[in-house]
Structures are given as structure tokens and as C-alpha cells.
Amino acid sequence: MTLTQIRYFFEACKWESISRAAVELSVSQPTVSVAIRELERETGLNLFRREGKKLSLTEEGQTVWEKITPILSDLEQLQREIKDLAQNKNHIRLAVPLQIGVTLLPALFTEFKAQNPDISLEVVESGGIDALKMVENEELDLAVTNYDDRFSDNLVYHKLGESEICFCTYKDHPLAARTHVTIQDVSLAPLALLNCGFFINRIVTQAFQEQGLCPNVLLYSSQLHTVKNLVKGRLASTFMMRQAITADDGLAAISLQPQTFINSGIVVKKGRQTYGDENKLICFIRRKHASVHE
């Protein structure tokens, strides 16, 4: 049994498909098929039930899957740590969700890079829920995001503050001059919302459900600019964090009654080593947050 065979078997299990596994591994489909057949021959086990192009694990295959998964996870962690050592631990993978990225990303790519030219940043823009899943799966080193600390026990949450969720609309909307609105006030308003990859979506949906109401949603999107453009075009209103609306947007951000907040902060994987360069980034983000909120 070789490491290559184990990897190919793992990917075939993950995607339930030889062809998809081949794509993910950047090899040919016959290469994966041959490796798995050799693994079955060497072990004397039937690992898969084959139904057309779809695979499903046999009982023996499930046992092998459960045994190799932690081994591969440990190996991938070792490879990342070795890569970090080879690169002086100066490559950081992080998520900065769209609403927070409005103010943070420019600072990261100018001030932080100027102060730390040897540290490379690999930044992913995503919703908070998707970001935390990637941190939990160790696809990212950390996330600067909105979060619910009940999301996963496998994560450590370092709170920076709270962000207010507002009803956002165009300046000549009938509600734009209000200092606050209730869910009932906006229940009939056409809405463009960030999709279920964002914690704000969960909070807004729950607020409507608690009032026995159904939001009038025209569109769910993962793109902040798409949502903003629909609001600017007077086609819809939305819900966003207050700091996601800039003066250049020309939109009204109105508090909800009762006021509604979401935690924001830095999230890392529990038990994972935090390297020196990551600590530099975390300290920078903390300072930046403190200066903005003085």
C-alpha cells in the first residue's frame, strides 16, 4: 500500500467519483482507476460498490476510509509545517469576509505589507460561515470575520468587538429618513440579501421568523457589490453591517429596533500552532481595529 494509492482512494471516497477525484488530483482518470484496483488487489478487499460512474463504500472500504483519514490529516499538517519552515513561516492564508474587507483589505495590502515586506498574504473573500468552515478544515490559517461562537467547538474566537446590523436602502426610500425601523416596518420591502454563507443572513432570517413573517427577497448573492448595486438602483433594500456602507455608496444605514449586533473578531483552529508571522498579522489587525474605533 503506497501513499499515492491512499491519496487516490481518499479523493475517490470524498467525491464519490473517479473522474472528479482525477480532476482534483490533476491526474488522468485511468491513473486513479488503476491505483485503486491495485490497492484492492494488494489488500484483498472490495473497497467500492460501483453504480455507473458513482462510487459508494463497502463496509470494508468504510473501515479503511476511517483509518486513513486521520493519517492523511496528520501528513498534510506535517507538510504545511515543513513548508512554513522552508519559507520562514511567512505565507499566511486568511479569509476577510466582504463586509469587513471594505475597510481592512486596503490596510493589509498597504500598511501591513509595507511593514512586513517578507510576509505574503493569500486572502480569500467569503462569507463568515464559509470562512470558518475553511479555518476548521485547515484550508486557511485564520479568518477575520463576523461569527457566532457556537458555530464550532473546534475553533478559538478572539473577539475584537461587535458590529451593528442595519437596514440599508437608497436615500429617497420612504424609510430612509428614519432613525430606526422594525422588522415589521420592512416586511414588504423588496430585498437583496447576502446568501447563506454569511452569518448576517442567519440573523436576518431568524428575525423575520420570530415575527412570523417571510422576507420579500428578490435575490440572494455572495457578492457585496451586486447587492449594493441593486440598492443604488432603487430595486431593493438590504441588511448589512454599518461599516460596510461607505460615504461613496450614497446609501442610508438605519438601525433596527431592537438594535441588533454580531460578533466580529479573529478565528483560528483550536490546537493549531500559531506562527510568529501570524502573530504579527493578528497584532496588526488588533491595532487597526482599535484605531478605527477610538
Backbone bond lengths (Angstrom), bond angles and torsions (degrees), N, CA, C in turn:
res aa  C-N    CA-C-N  psi(-1)  N-CA   C-N-CA  omega(-1)  CA-C   N-CA-C  phi
1 M - - - 1.466 - - 1.529 108.90 -
2 T 1.331 116.50 120.23 1.459 121.00 -178.58 1.523 110.54 -102.55
3 L 1.337 114.86 161.71 1.459 120.43 178.07 1.526 110.38 -62.74
4 T 1.332 116.57 -36.29 1.466 120.29 178.32 1.521 111.01 -62.56
5 Q 1.323 116.61 -44.67 1.467 120.01 177.87 1.527 110.94 -60.56
6 I 1.325 116.21 -41.87 1.463 120.69 179.94 1.522 110.39 -62.82
7 R 1.323 116.45 -44.24 1.470 120.17 179.55 1.531 111.01 -62.22
8 Y 1.320 116.30 -45.29 1.466 119.93 -178.50 1.531 110.17 -64.61
9 F 1.334 116.47 -41.57 1.461 120.64 177.64 1.529 110.13 -61.68
10 F 1.323 117.40 -43.57 1.471 121.94 -179.40 1.525 110.74 -60.16
11 E 1.332 117.44 -46.97 1.464 120.32 -178.22 1.530 111.02 -67.13
12 A 1.322 117.45 -37.77 1.467 120.17 177.34 1.529 110.52 -63.36
13 C 1.348 116.78 -39.64 1.476 120.50 175.69 1.521 110.51 -64.25
14 K 1.318 116.38 -44.81 1.464 121.64 -175.54 1.519 111.43 -59.75
15 W 1.334 116.32 -43.52 1.472 120.60 -174.43 1.526 113.33 -100.57
16 E 1.351 115.96 -6.24 1.468 120.67 -178.28 1.522 111.38 54.24
17 S 1.322 115.24 35.27 1.463 119.86 -175.63 1.524 109.36 -161.41
18 I 1.328 117.04 130.16 1.461 121.64 175.24 1.523 110.25 -67.59
19 S 1.335 116.36 -43.66 1.464 119.41 -176.53 1.525 111.48 -65.51
20 R 1.351 116.99 -42.02 1.467 119.06 178.87 1.525 110.91 -67.00
21 A 1.333 117.06 -38.79 1.458 120.54 176.70 1.523 110.89 -59.99
22 A 1.335 116.14 -41.54 1.469 120.15 179.44 1.517 111.05 -61.97
23 V 1.331 116.80 -40.99 1.466 120.65 178.53 1.527 110.31 -62.21
24 E 1.338 116.55 -46.25 1.463 120.81 -177.86 1.527 111.75 -65.98
25 L 1.332 116.36 -31.19 1.460 121.00 -178.88 1.531 112.99 -90.12
26 S 1.347 116.10 -7.89 1.477 121.96 -178.54 1.523 111.53 60.46
27 V 1.335 115.42 41.46 1.466 121.06 174.61 1.520 107.63 -130.72
28 S 1.317 116.49 175.03 1.459 119.95 -179.90 1.529 110.47 -79.40
29 Q 1.309 115.22 156.63 1.462 120.39 179.11 1.535 111.88 -62.10
30 P 1.333 118.66 -43.29 1.477 118.31 177.45 1.526 112.51 -59.95
31 T 1.331 118.00 -32.83 1.465 120.66 179.67 1.523 110.65 -61.13
32 V 1.334 116.28 -43.57 1.462 120.57 178.84 1.521 110.23 -67.52
33 S 1.334 116.43 -44.67 1.468 120.29 -179.09 1.514 111.53 -59.37
34 V 1.325 116.84 -45.29 1.471 120.97 -179.26 1.524 110.58 -63.83
35 A 1.337 116.97 -42.94 1.467 120.83 -178.80 1.527 110.64 -61.71
36 I 1.318 117.19 -40.87 1.465 120.39 -178.82 1.524 110.98 -71.65
37 R 1.345 116.94 -39.49 1.474 119.36 176.30 1.521 111.05 -61.53
38 E 1.343 117.11 -40.86 1.463 121.44 178.29 1.527 110.70 -64.87
39 L 1.337 116.17 -38.28 1.466 120.04 178.31 1.531 110.60 -64.40
40 E 1.332 116.60 -42.00 1.466 120.09 177.83 1.526 110.90 -65.70
41 R 1.334 116.12 -38.88 1.474 119.73 179.77 1.524 110.35 -65.95
42 E 1.322 117.07 -44.23 1.466 120.95 -177.03 1.530 112.28 -69.38
43 T 1.321 116.59 -35.71 1.468 119.67 -179.20 1.520 112.67 -86.73
44 G 1.338 116.51 -19.88 1.454 120.13 -175.83 1.518 113.26 73.04
45 L 1.337 115.92 21.46 1.463 121.15 -177.39 1.517 111.18 -115.99
46 N 1.326 115.73 145.08 1.455 120.47 167.64 1.528 107.43 -89.57
47 L 1.308 116.58 109.21 1.463 120.58 -171.66 1.520 112.76 -89.24
48 F 1.342 116.93 -27.99 1.465 120.20 -175.72 1.526 111.83 -128.95
49 R 1.319 113.48 149.73 1.468 121.18 161.07 1.516 106.39 -97.54
50 R 1.314 116.99 130.83 1.459 120.94 -176.04 1.522 109.46 -109.39
51 E 1.334 115.10 120.28 1.466 122.02 179.57 1.523 107.80 -123.79
52 G 1.317 115.75 90.52 1.454 119.42 -172.69 1.516 108.83 67.08
53 K 1.339 116.84 -127.31 1.456 121.49 178.94 1.519 112.74 -89.52
54 K 1.337 116.64 -8.63 1.458 120.51 -177.47 1.515 110.79 -91.88
55 L 1.349 115.05 139.62 1.449 121.35 178.54 1.520 109.93 -109.34
56 S 1.322 116.31 147.51 1.456 120.87 169.25 1.522 107.40 -138.84
57 L 1.324 116.26 145.72 1.450 121.15 -175.06 1.523 111.84 -74.72
58 T 1.318 115.63 140.01 1.455 120.57 167.48 1.529 107.60 -77.64
59 E 1.318 116.69 175.01 1.464 120.09 177.68 1.529 110.25 -61.26
60 E 1.347 116.25 -41.58 1.467 119.99 177.79 1.525 110.65 -65.43
61 G 1.336 116.09 -39.87 1.456 119.93 178.67 1.513 111.79 -63.15
62 Q 1.325 116.99 -39.21 1.460 121.11 178.41 1.529 110.95 -62.24
63 T 1.325 116.16 -40.30 1.464 120.38 178.55 1.524 110.92 -63.07
64 V 1.346 116.18 -44.95 1.468 119.89 178.33 1.530 110.41 -62.70
65 W 1.333 116.67 -43.25 1.479 121.71 178.20 1.526 110.65 -55.55
66 E 1.330 116.69 -46.95 1.464 120.74 -177.85 1.523 111.85 -65.92
67 K 1.334 116.69 -30.45 1.462 120.16 -179.90 1.526 112.17 -76.70
68 I 1.348 116.57 -39.26 1.470 118.43 -173.32 1.521 112.82 -84.84
69 T 1.335 117.98 -22.44 1.466 119.68 -175.79 1.524 112.38 -58.41
70 P 1.352 119.98 -51.04 1.471 118.13 178.49 1.520 112.92 -65.69
71 I 1.338 117.37 -29.97 1.464 120.15 178.36 1.523 110.00 -64.81
72 L 1.340 116.80 -46.33 1.467 120.10 179.17 1.515 111.22 -65.64
73 S 1.342 116.92 -37.85 1.461 120.23 178.45 1.527 110.47 -61.31
74 D 1.338 115.97 -44.53 1.467 119.88 178.21 1.524 111.16 -64.43
75 L 1.326 116.46 -39.01 1.465 120.37 -179.99 1.521 110.75 -65.71
76 E 1.345 117.34 -43.35 1.462 120.94 178.68 1.519 111.01 -62.80
77 Q 1.345 116.62 -39.57 1.454 119.85 177.00 1.530 110.60 -62.81
78 L 1.340 116.53 -42.32 1.457 121.02 177.78 1.524 110.79 -61.14
79 Q 1.332 116.54 -43.69 1.462 120.33 179.88 1.522 111.44 -62.83
80 R 1.359 116.56 -40.29 1.462 119.69 177.86 1.521 111.23 -64.18
81 E 1.323 116.13 -41.62 1.462 119.57 -178.73 1.529 111.03 -66.95
82 I 1.343 115.53 -39.94 1.462 118.76 177.52 1.527 110.62 -65.10
83 K 1.349 115.67 -41.60 1.464 119.56 177.98 1.522 110.82 -61.84
84 D 1.326 115.78 -41.08 1.467 119.92 177.71 1.525 111.03 -61.27
85 L 1.335 116.10 -41.79 1.461 119.51 178.53 1.520 110.71 -63.16
86 A 1.340 115.49 -41.84 1.464 119.64 -179.25 1.519 111.75 -66.36
87 Q 1.321 116.62 -29.67 1.466 121.00 -178.46 1.530 111.76 -102.08
88 N 1.341 115.81 18.73 1.464 120.90 -176.99 1.523 111.83 57.75
89 K 1.328 115.67 27.06 1.470 122.54 176.82 1.530 111.07 54.91
90 N 1.339 115.94 41.65 1.470 118.10 -173.50 1.530 113.58 -113.90
91 H 1.319 117.01 20.10 1.460 120.79 176.96 1.518 108.13 -117.96
92 I 1.333 117.45 117.92 1.462 121.65 -174.44 1.515 109.43 -118.41
93 R 1.312 115.16 127.79 1.465 121.66 177.23 1.527 107.96 -102.35
94 L 1.321 116.95 120.24 1.454 119.24 -178.64 1.514 111.60 -141.32
95 A 1.322 114.60 155.33 1.458 121.71 174.54 1.520 108.65 -106.09
96 V 1.323 115.35 136.85 1.462 122.05 173.32 1.521 106.35 -129.81
97 P 1.335 118.29 96.73 1.465 120.13 -178.59 1.514 112.56 -56.11
98 L 1.321 114.66 156.42 1.458 122.49 -167.45 1.518 113.68 -54.98
99 Q 1.322 117.21 -45.14 1.455 119.13 -173.66 1.524 112.25 -68.95
100 I 1.343 117.01 -35.56 1.458 120.89 176.43 1.518 110.39 -76.60
101 G 1.326 116.65 -34.16 1.456 121.03 -177.22 1.508 114.63 -63.05
102 V 1.313 117.59 -20.58 1.472 121.07 179.23 1.518 111.05 -52.34
103 T 1.332 117.07 -42.37 1.469 120.29 -178.46 1.526 112.73 -103.13
104 L 1.342 117.48 -31.62 1.458 119.32 -173.43 1.519 113.84 -79.63
105 L 1.324 118.00 -40.26 1.462 120.04 -174.97 1.527 113.62 -57.79
106 P 1.340 119.52 -45.74 1.474 117.90 177.52 1.525 112.70 -56.94
107 A 1.331 117.44 -38.20 1.468 120.63 179.83 1.528 111.35 -68.26
108 L 1.323 117.13 -38.14 1.462 120.43 179.11 1.518 111.50 -63.91
109 F 1.329 116.42 -43.78 1.464 120.14 -174.44 1.528 113.43 -83.21
110 T 1.315 117.67 -8.25 1.476 120.14 177.04 1.526 110.12 -114.07
111 E 1.321 117.17 -71.82 1.466 120.71 -174.88 1.525 112.76 -63.36
112 F 1.334 116.64 -51.86 1.462 118.79 -176.56 1.523 110.97 -63.77
113 K 1.330 117.62 -43.78 1.465 120.37 -179.92 1.528 111.37 -64.89
114 A 1.335 116.79 -35.54 1.459 119.80 177.95 1.524 111.02 -65.88
115 Q 1.330 116.15 -37.72 1.461 121.26 -179.37 1.521 112.44 -78.28
116 N 1.338 116.70 -25.75 1.465 121.34 -175.30 1.528 110.02 -135.19
117 P 1.320 117.92 68.52 1.474 120.21 -174.37 1.524 114.41 -63.64
118 D 1.338 118.11 -20.60 1.464 120.51 -178.26 1.527 113.29 -86.47
119 I 1.325 116.83 -7.43 1.464 120.04 -179.55 1.521 109.23 -96.17
120 S 1.321 116.29 123.96 1.464 119.99 176.81 1.522 109.38 -98.02
121 L 1.313 115.89 140.81 1.451 122.62 -179.64 1.519 109.92 -112.32
122 E 1.311 116.02 129.34 1.461 122.21 173.00 1.528 106.38 -110.43
123 V 1.323 116.43 102.54 1.461 121.23 -170.16 1.524 110.41 -104.51
124 V 1.328 114.98 132.02 1.459 122.60 175.89 1.518 107.87 -112.80
125 E 1.331 117.37 128.96 1.456 121.59 172.32 1.531 108.15 -93.12
126 S 1.315 115.79 125.74 1.462 118.53 -179.13 1.514 108.99 -161.02
127 G 1.325 115.45 170.51 1.448 120.27 172.54 1.515 110.59 -71.90
128 G 1.344 116.60 159.56 1.452 120.82 -176.65 1.512 113.53 -59.85
129 I 1.315 118.20 -40.63 1.469 121.07 -179.56 1.524 110.32 -63.72
130 D 1.319 116.59 -47.08 1.467 119.96 178.61 1.527 111.00 -63.50
131 A 1.338 116.56 -38.32 1.465 120.53 -179.98 1.523 111.30 -62.36
132 L 1.332 117.08 -44.39 1.463 120.12 -178.41 1.521 111.52 -68.33
133 K 1.321 117.05 -33.83 1.461 119.24 175.83 1.530 110.31 -62.84
134 M 1.333 117.42 -40.15 1.463 120.59 -179.89 1.526 111.23 -68.69
135 V 1.336 117.71 -36.92 1.465 120.32 175.88 1.525 110.02 -65.69
136 E 1.321 116.44 -43.70 1.460 120.74 -179.76 1.524 111.17 -62.16
137 N 1.335 116.86 -37.39 1.470 121.70 179.17 1.521 112.59 -83.99
138 E 1.340 115.84 2.43 1.465 123.28 179.21 1.524 112.89 61.47
139 E 1.321 115.29 29.10 1.456 120.28 170.25 1.529 110.04 -81.28
140 L 1.336 116.43 -17.92 1.460 123.10 177.29 1.521 108.63 -132.04
141 D 1.335 115.49 156.72 1.465 120.36 178.25 1.523 111.50 -82.74
142 L 1.320 116.95 -35.94 1.458 120.31 179.73 1.517 109.40 -162.14
143 A 1.322 114.60 166.96 1.465 120.66 175.78 1.519 108.58 -134.03
144 V 1.317 115.61 140.71 1.464 121.82 171.07 1.523 104.61 -107.49
145 T 1.312 116.78 107.12 1.456 117.65 -162.73 1.520 112.50 -156.54
146 N 1.325 114.64 166.65 1.457 120.98 163.90 1.528 107.18 -75.84
147 Y 1.326 116.96 149.11 1.449 117.58 -177.98 1.527 111.50 -157.29
148 D 1.313 113.75 162.14 1.457 124.16 168.35 1.524 105.13 -116.18
149 D 1.341 117.61 118.33 1.464 119.49 -172.71 1.530 112.92 -71.54
150 R 1.329 116.95 1.48 1.461 120.17 172.16 1.530 111.25 -93.18
151 F 1.328 116.71 1.54 1.467 120.51 -174.09 1.527 111.75 -61.39
152 S 1.341 117.07 -45.05 1.460 120.27 -178.56 1.522 109.93 -157.23
153 D 1.338 116.86 138.58 1.459 122.18 175.28 1.525 111.85 -78.34
154 N 1.331 117.08 -6.04 1.465 121.12 -179.05 1.526 112.56 -89.77
155 L 1.323 116.97 4.94 1.454 121.67 -177.09 1.523 110.60 -120.32
156 V 1.338 115.21 154.61 1.469 122.10 174.45 1.523 107.54 -113.90
157 Y 1.335 116.14 128.19 1.465 122.04 -174.22 1.530 109.80 -108.87
158 H 1.330 116.36 121.61 1.463 122.15 177.37 1.532 107.46 -108.79
159 K 1.310 115.83 100.05 1.464 120.78 -173.82 1.524 111.38 -70.70
160 L 1.322 115.88 131.53 1.457 122.08 172.78 1.523 110.94 -98.53
161 G 1.304 115.82 -33.70 1.463 119.35 -179.04 1.511 110.58 174.09
162 E 1.316 114.98 -162.63 1.457 121.64 176.47 1.515 108.95 -123.03
163 S 1.320 115.51 145.07 1.460 120.91 179.40 1.525 108.89 -115.48
164 E 1.326 115.90 134.04 1.458 120.14 -179.60 1.521 110.68 -80.89
165 I 1.317 115.43 133.34 1.458 121.18 174.04 1.523 108.43 -91.75
166 C 1.328 116.46 127.38 1.459 121.87 -175.30 1.530 111.13 -122.15
167 F 1.312 114.54 156.48 1.463 121.42 168.00 1.521 106.57 -84.40
168 C 1.326 116.87 122.69 1.469 121.51 -174.40 1.528 109.54 -115.61
169 T 1.319 115.68 132.69 1.447 119.49 -177.46 1.527 110.08 -151.33
170 Y 1.321 116.80 176.32 1.469 121.22 -179.62 1.522 109.79 -78.70
171 K 1.331 115.09 157.03 1.465 120.80 -167.63 1.526 114.10 -64.56
172 D 1.333 119.65 -26.73 1.463 119.79 -179.75 1.530 112.51 -101.74
173 H 1.323 116.96 17.83 1.465 121.26 173.23 1.529 108.58 -67.21
174 P 1.317 118.95 146.32 1.471 121.02 -179.75 1.530 114.34 -55.84
175 L 1.342 117.71 -25.06 1.464 120.26 -178.99 1.528 112.99 -96.79
176 A 1.323 117.44 -3.01 1.466 120.84 -170.61 1.525 113.50 -62.73
177 A 1.320 117.69 -28.32 1.471 120.39 -177.58 1.528 112.39 -85.19
178 R 1.323 117.23 -4.67 1.465 120.80 -178.09 1.533 110.63 -73.88
179 T 1.320 116.75 148.23 1.468 120.43 174.97 1.520 110.99 -84.22
180 H 1.335 116.35 -23.02 1.452 120.04 177.24 1.537 109.05 -156.13
181 V 1.315 115.50 158.17 1.463 121.30 176.95 1.522 108.33 -138.79
182 T 1.317 116.56 158.46 1.454 122.12 173.58 1.532 109.12 -103.30
183 I 1.312 115.79 168.11 1.463 120.31 175.67 1.524 110.29 -61.15
184 Q 1.331 116.61 -36.83 1.465 119.54 178.14 1.525 110.93 -62.83
185 D 1.342 117.04 -36.58 1.469 120.88 -179.01 1.528 111.68 -61.37
186 V 1.323 116.57 -33.64 1.471 120.43 -172.93 1.527 111.84 -107.11
187 S 1.318 117.33 10.62 1.465 120.41 -172.06 1.526 113.63 -63.54
188 L 1.339 117.22 -27.44 1.464 120.35 -179.17 1.526 112.84 -98.46
189 A 1.332 116.99 -7.43 1.471 120.60 -175.60 1.527 110.53 -68.53
190 P 1.332 118.74 132.78 1.471 120.69 172.79 1.531 109.53 -61.25
191 L 1.330 117.14 134.10 1.460 121.43 -174.25 1.524 111.54 -124.57
192 A 1.323 115.14 146.10 1.461 123.16 166.63 1.521 105.56 -118.64
193 L 1.326 117.32 118.29 1.464 120.87 -172.27 1.520 111.51 -119.06
194 L 1.334 115.47 149.14 1.451 120.30 167.89 1.523 108.21 -64.70
195 N 1.321 116.80 147.22 1.462 120.23 -168.96 1.527 113.02 -79.65
196 C 1.328 116.27 -171.95 1.459 122.00 -171.06 1.522 113.11 -72.27
197 G 1.320 118.17 -0.85 1.462 120.53 172.84 1.513 112.60 -79.18
198 F 1.338 117.45 -1.70 1.455 123.09 -176.40 1.528 110.35 -115.32
199 F 1.327 116.31 136.80 1.462 120.19 177.92 1.526 111.66 -62.03
200 I 1.333 117.08 -31.56 1.462 119.40 179.90 1.526 111.12 -61.11
201 N 1.310 116.82 -32.23 1.471 120.65 176.95 1.527 110.42 -62.58
202 R 1.346 116.94 -43.93 1.462 121.00 178.78 1.533 111.13 -60.63
203 I 1.325 115.16 -44.81 1.464 119.71 -174.99 1.520 110.52 -66.98
204 V 1.330 117.00 -44.18 1.466 120.70 -179.41 1.525 110.33 -66.19
205 T 1.320 116.88 -44.69 1.468 120.38 179.36 1.523 110.88 -59.61
206 Q 1.335 116.24 -42.46 1.459 120.07 179.35 1.526 111.33 -65.04
207 A 1.346 116.79 -38.10 1.462 120.31 179.57 1.526 111.31 -62.46
208 F 1.318 116.98 -40.61 1.466 120.23 176.45 1.528 110.66 -66.47
209 Q 1.334 116.56 -43.61 1.470 120.19 -178.68 1.519 111.20 -61.56
210 E 1.333 117.55 -39.30 1.463 121.07 -179.42 1.523 112.07 -63.81
211 Q 1.332 116.46 -26.42 1.463 120.92 178.02 1.529 112.07 -93.63
212 G 1.327 116.55 3.27 1.456 120.72 -178.52 1.516 113.00 68.43
213 L 1.343 115.62 29.47 1.464 121.00 -176.19 1.527 110.37 -116.75
214 C 1.315 114.67 157.96 1.463 121.23 176.37 1.524 108.72 -118.26
215 P 1.329 119.25 121.39 1.465 120.32 -178.40 1.525 112.01 -65.18
216 N 1.320 115.76 146.44 1.461 122.57 179.34 1.532 108.52 -90.32
217 V 1.320 116.13 80.01 1.466 121.36 -172.01 1.529 110.77 -92.71
218 L 1.330 115.52 120.88 1.461 120.69 175.30 1.519 111.48 -83.00
219 L 1.359 116.14 -33.20 1.464 119.56 -172.54 1.523 109.99 -158.06
220 Y 1.343 115.94 138.05 1.463 122.62 165.86 1.525 107.04 -106.47
221 S 1.334 116.63 135.78 1.462 119.81 -177.04 1.523 110.12 -141.76
222 S 1.327 115.61 152.41 1.469 120.93 172.62 1.522 111.36 -93.93
223 Q 1.327 116.47 -1.20 1.463 121.33 -174.09 1.526 111.00 -107.84
224 L 1.321 115.87 119.39 1.458 121.05 -179.37 1.521 111.58 -61.67
225 H 1.341 116.74 -41.84 1.468 119.04 -176.90 1.530 111.10 -67.83
226 T 1.337 117.09 -31.28 1.468 119.76 177.37 1.520 110.29 -63.46
227 V 1.332 115.69 -47.25 1.461 120.24 179.40 1.531 110.14 -62.00
228 K 1.324 116.73 -46.52 1.466 119.84 -179.41 1.532 111.39 -61.33
229 N 1.314 116.95 -40.94 1.463 119.88 -178.35 1.529 111.87 -64.33
230 L 1.330 116.70 -35.98 1.461 119.14 176.92 1.527 111.09 -66.99
231 V 1.328 116.01 -35.97 1.466 119.21 177.39 1.531 109.96 -70.57
232 K 1.325 116.99 -45.09 1.466 120.37 178.61 1.530 111.15 -59.99
233 G 1.333 115.66 -33.19 1.460 120.00 179.58 1.517 113.65 -82.24
234 R 1.352 116.49 7.43 1.470 122.86 176.88 1.536 112.89 62.67
235 L 1.332 115.21 25.19 1.461 119.42 178.95 1.522 112.04 -93.05
236 A 1.336 115.92 -21.30 1.459 119.41 -175.30 1.520 109.52 -161.52
237 S 1.322 115.35 170.55 1.458 123.40 168.68 1.526 106.98 -118.43
238 T 1.332 117.55 178.79 1.456 119.20 -177.30 1.517 109.96 -155.70
239 F 1.335 115.65 -178.29 1.458 123.36 172.09 1.524 107.67 -124.29
240 M 1.343 116.20 129.22 1.457 121.06 179.77 1.514 110.05 -147.00
241 M 1.333 115.11 164.88 1.442 119.87 169.87 1.525 108.81 -66.78
242 R 1.326 116.00 144.79 1.466 119.64 -176.50 1.530 111.77 -57.64
243 Q 1.354 117.54 -41.51 1.462 119.05 -175.79 1.523 113.35 -72.76
244 A 1.338 116.85 -8.84 1.464 119.23 177.08 1.519 111.96 -78.36
245 I 1.324 117.41 -14.51 1.464 122.10 178.44 1.521 108.96 -98.40
246 T 1.322 116.85 117.22 1.463 121.72 -179.56 1.524 110.58 -100.61
247 A 1.316 115.16 166.29 1.464 119.77 179.53 1.524 111.18 -59.70
248 D 1.325 116.76 -34.79 1.467 120.44 -179.04 1.527 112.62 -67.43
249 D 1.331 117.27 -21.12 1.467 119.81 -179.90 1.524 111.94 -68.97
250 G 1.325 117.05 -29.96 1.457 120.31 -179.60 1.519 113.24 66.06
251 L 1.335 116.62 33.24 1.456 121.21 -178.65 1.526 110.69 -114.16
252 A 1.308 116.16 159.44 1.460 122.06 176.59 1.512 109.37 -97.36
253 A 1.337 116.77 129.87 1.459 122.91 176.47 1.529 107.70 -111.95
254 I 1.327 116.77 114.01 1.457 122.47 -170.87 1.522 109.59 -114.43
255 S 1.336 116.54 131.43 1.463 120.51 179.86 1.522 111.19 -64.42
256 L 1.332 115.12 146.76 1.457 120.85 172.62 1.524 109.49 -85.87
257 Q 1.315 115.78 152.79 1.460 120.98 173.31 1.533 108.67 -120.74
258 P 1.330 118.22 115.93 1.463 126.67 1.40 1.531 111.38 -71.33
259 Q 1.355 115.41 154.49 1.464 118.95 178.76 1.525 109.42 -58.11
260 T 1.315 114.45 142.19 1.463 120.63 -174.05 1.523 109.10 -125.75
261 F 1.338 115.89 130.46 1.458 120.88 -176.35 1.529 110.20 -127.99
262 I 1.327 114.35 159.57 1.456 121.52 175.60 1.522 108.17 -134.56
263 N 1.333 116.49 142.05 1.466 120.50 177.93 1.522 110.35 -65.81
264 S 1.319 115.64 145.10 1.460 120.29 171.44 1.521 107.98 -134.09
265 G 1.323 115.94 144.37 1.455 118.49 -178.59 1.513 112.44 176.20
266 I 1.322 115.15 -162.48 1.462 123.14 -177.59 1.523 107.80 -107.54
267 V 1.316 116.72 130.93 1.460 121.66 -176.83 1.529 109.15 -123.60
268 V 1.334 115.27 132.16 1.466 121.38 178.70 1.523 109.23 -130.73
269 K 1.317 115.91 166.40 1.470 120.99 178.68 1.533 109.69 -77.03
270 K 1.316 115.99 132.19 1.461 121.14 178.79 1.532 109.78 -63.95
271 G 1.322 115.72 133.85 1.452 120.83 176.92 1.510 114.97 83.47
272 R 1.324 117.46 -4.27 1.467 120.45 -179.24 1.526 110.07 -87.91
273 Q 1.333 116.71 138.63 1.451 121.70 178.16 1.523 110.61 -65.11
274 T 1.330 116.79 130.06 1.465 121.33 174.91 1.522 108.38 -99.84
275 Y 1.317 116.39 118.23 1.454 120.98 -174.81 1.530 111.79 -81.42
276 G 1.327 114.74 166.33 1.460 120.66 -175.93 1.512 113.41 -58.08
277 D 1.342 117.17 -42.19 1.460 119.42 -178.16 1.528 111.29 -69.90
278 E 1.326 116.39 -31.22 1.466 119.40 174.79 1.528 110.43 -66.57
279 N 1.335 116.15 -38.86 1.466 119.21 177.17 1.527 111.79 -63.50
280 K 1.341 116.96 -35.37 1.471 120.00 175.86 1.531 110.25 -61.04
281 L 1.340 115.49 -43.12 1.460 119.72 180.00 1.528 110.68 -65.96
282 I 1.320 116.65 -43.56 1.463 120.51 -179.84 1.531 110.63 -61.19
283 C 1.331 117.02 -43.06 1.472 120.86 178.37 1.524 110.96 -63.31
284 F 1.336 117.01 -39.70 1.464 120.65 178.45 1.525 110.58 -62.59
285 I 1.326 116.67 -44.88 1.469 120.86 -178.83 1.524 109.99 -63.63
286 R 1.327 116.93 -41.35 1.470 120.04 178.01 1.526 110.91 -61.18
287 R 1.334 116.41 -45.54 1.479 119.66 179.86 1.515 111.05 -63.43
288 K 1.329 115.57 -41.38 1.468 119.68 -178.52 1.527 110.11 -64.48
289 H 1.310 116.19 -42.72 1.463 119.96 179.14 1.524 110.60 -63.20
290 A 1.345 116.45 -42.66 1.460 119.93 -179.24 1.526 111.63 -64.25
291 S 1.330 117.34 -39.66 1.468 120.16 -178.43 1.518 111.42 -68.90
292 V 1.334 117.08 -35.73 1.458 120.74 179.87 1.519 110.88 -69.06
293 H 1.346 117.30 -31.91 1.452 120.67 -173.26 1.542 113.19 -104.15
294 E 1.332 116.68 13.99 1.476 118.85 175.69 1.520 111.25 -68.35
